């Protein structure tokens, strides 16, 4: 029997998915890592922040991502306040501030693909998306970067062949067998966290290939899935 996948879009004014090696001037990934998408789905469904990672281990959850608008990055100065050395002083009375230049993705929009072995959890997310409801406020990386979302559909999916095909999602590097780099497209790759343990430590990093403007990638790939809506995807 074919497996099923929930498809929904998320978008906002800005997004920031911090690269862990950047410190004084935080840089952002071009699209949400699998761990960030797990957090987004966890917020919508109301999972406890301390334990939601256990719901998204790869053995149970399949998560994919498609870039819907060209990736544009900007740098903006953000005022950070010192909350550690102020004791019980009220927030508006704190005088110590440090301005840090953050890198953001401007006008981001992404499509998320989600499948899960727990049918009850799958149905709960689908119902919330259909009704445009969320338990906690969804955001794109930082709590102040609130995002909107829209349910696209609940589709059947099946394995696809390993011949050259157009892949609509970003592609896990280790799934790629051969790539046809086409003229007029902008290809990039980033090494991103793909799974976290229950102690919030990253247990898996992977290289991800993507096209900056959101165009499809033509390649031979393992673990390729054909979705009922006509898209072909690789899960992260």
KOLSE-166490 format. One record per residue (C-alpha): residue number from 1; x, y, z. Coordinates in Angstrom, 3 decimals. Layout:
N
SITE   k        x        y        z
SITE NUM        X        Y        Z
...
// end
This chain:
236
SITE   k        x        y        z
SITE   1    0.000    0.000    0.000
SITE   2    1.465    3.446   -0.942
SITE   3    2.684    5.627    1.879
SITE   4    1.223    9.077    2.462
SITE   5    2.814   12.496    2.888
SITE   6    1.476   15.806    4.234
SITE   7    2.509   18.823    2.163
SITE   8    2.299   22.387    3.502
SITE   9    3.889   25.758    2.762
SITE  10    5.472   28.166    5.248
SITE  11    6.543   31.750    4.660
SITE  12    7.414   34.971    6.429
SITE  13    9.234   38.299    6.191
SITE  14   12.556   36.945    7.464
SITE  15   14.150   33.665    8.523
SITE  16   17.307   32.823   10.437
SITE  17   18.603   29.262   10.776
SITE  18   21.875   29.786   12.562
SITE  19   25.010   28.062   11.323
SITE  20   26.565   26.563   14.450
SITE  21   30.112   27.611   13.557
SITE  22   29.231   31.338   13.320
SITE  23   29.651   33.303   16.560
SITE  24   29.955   37.089   16.730
SITE  25   28.122   37.657   13.412
SITE  26   25.560   34.842   13.122
SITE  27   25.115   33.434    9.612
SITE  28   22.051   31.583    8.374
SITE  29   21.427   28.501    6.273
SITE  30   19.554   29.182    3.045
SITE  31   16.608   26.986    4.036
SITE  32   15.514   25.257    7.253
SITE  33   17.567   22.202    8.265
SITE  34   15.664   19.048    9.140
SITE  35   16.074   19.915   12.829
SITE  36   14.425   23.335   12.313
SITE  37   11.521   21.760   10.414
SITE  38   11.114   19.317   13.308
SITE  39   10.856   22.281   15.665
SITE  40    8.287   23.976   13.422
SITE  41    6.104   20.860   13.274
SITE  42    6.570   20.401   17.024
SITE  43    5.321   23.962   17.628
SITE  44    2.253   23.481   15.447
SITE  45    1.327   20.208   17.177
SITE  46    2.192   21.421   20.705
SITE  47    5.005   19.017   21.558
SITE  48    7.013   19.758   24.707
SITE  49   10.214   21.606   23.813
SITE  50   12.272   19.397   26.108
SITE  51   11.305   16.142   24.441
SITE  52   10.021   16.810   20.919
SITE  53   13.218   15.562   19.233
SITE  54   12.363   11.952   20.038
SITE  55    9.305   12.237   17.787
SITE  56   11.465   13.075   14.768
SITE  57   14.117   10.377   14.625
SITE  58   14.649    9.277   11.026
SITE  59   13.376    5.795   11.780
SITE  60    9.901    7.289   12.385
SITE  61    9.734   10.620   10.563
SITE  62   10.391   11.573    6.942
SITE  63   10.873   15.303    6.354
SITE  64   11.633   17.081    3.073
SITE  65   11.944   20.694    1.941
SITE  66   11.499   22.647   -1.289
SITE  67   12.602   26.244   -1.870
SITE  68    9.668   28.210   -3.322
SITE  69   11.193   31.696   -3.667
SITE  70   14.763   32.700   -4.593
SITE  71   17.085   32.782   -1.575
SITE  72   17.968   36.396   -0.737
SITE  73   20.159   37.182    2.261
SITE  74   20.488   40.498    4.108
SITE  75   22.400   41.639    7.189
SITE  76   20.615   43.631    9.876
SITE  77   21.918   45.039   13.147
SITE  78   20.110   43.525   16.135
SITE  79   20.290   45.017   19.644
SITE  80   20.953   42.315   22.233
SITE  81   20.477   43.076   25.935
SITE  82   22.487   41.664   28.820
SITE  83   20.022   39.656   30.905
SITE  84   22.560   37.636   32.913
SITE  85   24.111   40.377   35.008
SITE  86   20.989   42.399   35.751
SITE  87   19.395   40.214   38.399
SITE  88   15.737   41.089   38.965
SITE  89   15.803   44.375   37.039
SITE  90   12.800   44.773   34.760
SITE  91   13.476   44.258   31.063
SITE  92   12.753   47.856   30.017
SITE  93   15.268   49.186   32.579
SITE  94   18.231   47.204   31.213
SITE  95   20.788   49.647   29.766
SITE  96   23.519   47.290   28.570
SITE  97   23.050   46.606   24.882
SITE  98   25.265   45.158   22.185
SITE  99   24.481   45.476   18.493
SITE 100   25.253   42.361   16.463
SITE 101   24.856   42.051   12.696
SITE 102   22.656   39.033   11.968
SITE 103   22.294   37.475    8.541
SITE 104   18.668   36.777    7.534
SITE 105   16.889   35.173    4.606
SITE 106   14.556   37.840    3.154
SITE 107   10.989   36.932    2.074
SITE 108   11.496   33.177    2.554
SITE 109    8.926   30.628    1.413
SITE 110    9.370   26.876    1.682
SITE 111    7.331   23.747    1.037
SITE 112    7.542   21.028    3.685
SITE 113    6.870   17.328    3.182
SITE 114    6.113   15.182    6.219
SITE 115    5.380   11.506    6.781
SITE 116    5.344    9.627   10.093
SITE 117    4.973    6.075   11.360
SITE 118    2.617    7.248   14.146
SITE 119   -0.755    7.536   12.431
SITE 120   -2.335    9.505   15.300
SITE 121    0.408   12.124   15.219
SITE 122    0.140   12.311   11.421
SITE 123   -3.636   12.884   11.594
SITE 124   -3.243   15.495   14.358
SITE 125   -0.839   17.578   12.245
SITE 126   -3.063   17.251    9.165
SITE 127   -6.158   18.413   11.085
SITE 128   -4.333   21.437   12.549
SITE 129   -2.959   22.446    9.138
SITE 130   -6.345   22.091    7.423
SITE 131   -7.937   24.323   10.077
SITE 132   -4.979   26.732   10.021
SITE 133   -4.391   26.207   13.734
SITE 134   -1.268   25.749   15.836
SITE 135   -0.737   25.076   19.531
SITE 136    2.360   27.279   19.761
SITE 137    3.342   30.156   17.490
SITE 138    5.292   28.861   14.454
SITE 139    8.454   30.717   13.508
SITE 140   11.311   30.517   11.028
SITE 141   14.315   29.883   13.259
SITE 142   13.970   32.645   15.872
SITE 143   10.933   33.250   18.081
SITE 144   10.499   36.809   16.780
SITE 145   10.393   35.622   13.147
SITE 146    6.760   34.532   13.161
SITE 147    5.620   32.741   10.003
SITE 148    2.396   31.846    8.255
SITE 149    1.506   28.440    6.847
SITE 150   -0.985   26.823    4.475
SITE 151   -2.056   23.230    3.956
SITE 152   -1.368   22.013    0.401
SITE 153   -2.613   18.434    0.642
SITE 154   -2.350   14.886    1.922
SITE 155   -1.009   12.757   -0.917
SITE 156   -0.023    9.197   -1.688
SITE 157    3.629    8.663   -2.560
SITE 158    5.676    5.791   -3.904
SITE 159    9.300    4.995   -4.637
SITE 160   10.621    6.295   -7.931
SITE 161   13.316    4.867  -10.200
SITE 162   16.989    5.836  -10.074
SITE 163   17.020    7.175  -13.643
SITE 164   17.643   10.845  -14.450
SITE 165   14.611   12.778  -13.191
SITE 166   13.753   16.320  -12.105
SITE 167   13.793   16.575   -8.312
SITE 168   11.703   19.377   -6.820
SITE 169   13.088   19.318   -3.268
SITE 170   16.541   19.997   -1.918
SITE 171   18.591   16.815   -2.227
SITE 172   20.552   14.901    0.380
SITE 173   24.076   14.618   -1.011
SITE 174   24.562   10.956   -0.113
SITE 175   21.442   10.065   -2.129
SITE 176   22.798   11.565   -5.356
SITE 177   24.210    9.071   -7.859
SITE 178   24.816   11.525  -10.716
SITE 179   23.847   15.140  -11.385
SITE 180   23.083   16.888  -14.665
SITE 181   24.140   20.481  -14.007
SITE 182   21.964   22.537  -16.354
SITE 183   22.815   25.958  -17.767
SITE 184   20.993   28.888  -16.191
SITE 185   20.656   27.303  -12.770
SITE 186   22.506   28.258   -9.572
SITE 187   23.668   25.222   -7.598
SITE 188   24.905   25.376   -4.013
SITE 189   25.516   22.905   -1.217
SITE 190   25.599   23.317    2.550
SITE 191   26.509   20.927    5.352
SITE 192   23.580   20.972    7.752
SITE 193   22.402   19.205   10.937
SITE 194   19.917   16.468   10.046
SITE 195   19.131   14.748   13.340
SITE 196   19.335   15.475   17.055
SITE 197   19.325   13.220   20.087
SITE 198   17.122   13.660   23.125
SITE 199   19.849   15.750   24.796
SITE 200   19.647   18.259   21.916
SITE 201   23.041   17.200   20.560
SITE 202   23.437   16.889   16.796
SITE 203   23.946   13.231   15.880
SITE 204   24.079   13.575   12.091
SITE 205   25.360   16.181    9.634
SITE 206   24.815   15.860    5.879
SITE 207   25.661   17.825    2.750
SITE 208   22.547   19.134    0.986
SITE 209   22.409   20.209   -2.684
SITE 210   19.940   22.929   -3.720
SITE 211   19.200   25.407   -6.502
SITE 212   19.165   28.969   -5.154
SITE 213   16.127   30.206   -7.090
SITE 214   14.022   27.139   -6.300
SITE 215   14.297   25.440   -9.685
SITE 216   14.262   21.657   -9.888
SITE 217   17.479   19.649   -9.939
SITE 218   17.971   17.007  -12.635
SITE 219   19.778   13.997  -11.194
SITE 220   19.873   10.286  -10.566
SITE 221   19.149    9.675   -6.896
SITE 222   18.519    6.924   -4.400
SITE 223   15.584    7.149   -1.988
SITE 224   13.604    9.202   -4.509
SITE 225    9.843    9.482   -3.971
SITE 226    7.107   10.352   -6.474
SITE 227    4.281   12.306   -4.815
SITE 228    0.722   12.128   -6.104
SITE 229    0.712   15.887   -6.856
SITE 230    3.427   15.382   -9.489
SITE 231    6.473   16.375   -7.430
SITE 232    9.520   14.185   -6.894
SITE 233   11.366   14.574   -3.627
SITE 234   14.204   13.271   -1.479
SITE 235   13.758   13.336    2.287
SITE 236   16.451   14.899    4.478
// end
